Amino acid sequence: MNLHDKTMTFSVQDEKESEMKRILTLVYDALKEKGYNPVNQIVGYILSEDPTYITTFNNARSMVRRVDRDELLQALVKSYLSN
């Protein structure tokens, strides 16, 4: 069987979720490194959409603002319920 005979699949949703996870992990790490409780700070940001809950350290605030909150909430609920 030739490798070129196989159909490759691509999912934009999987790519988005992967990018959200990458960004959220970087934001979490930046908050933790600065001495904040990352979970509390991220929840505060998600609930209020106030970016001041997120540190500017390591460009975390700028990164988290690129993530759509509704899509993030959907991914978090999906992940929570699938585990």
HELIX and SHEET records of a PDB file:
HELIX    1   1 LEU A    3  ASP A    5  5                                   3    
HELIX    2   2 VAL A   12  GLU A   33  1                                  22    
HELIX    3   3 PRO A   38  SER A   48  1                                  11    
HELIX    4   4 PRO A   51  TYR A   53  5                                   3    
HELIX    5   5 PHE A   57  ASN A   59  5                                   3    
HELIX    6   6 ALA A   60  VAL A   64  1                                   5    
HELIX    7   7 ARG A   69  SER A   82  1                                  14    
END                                                                             
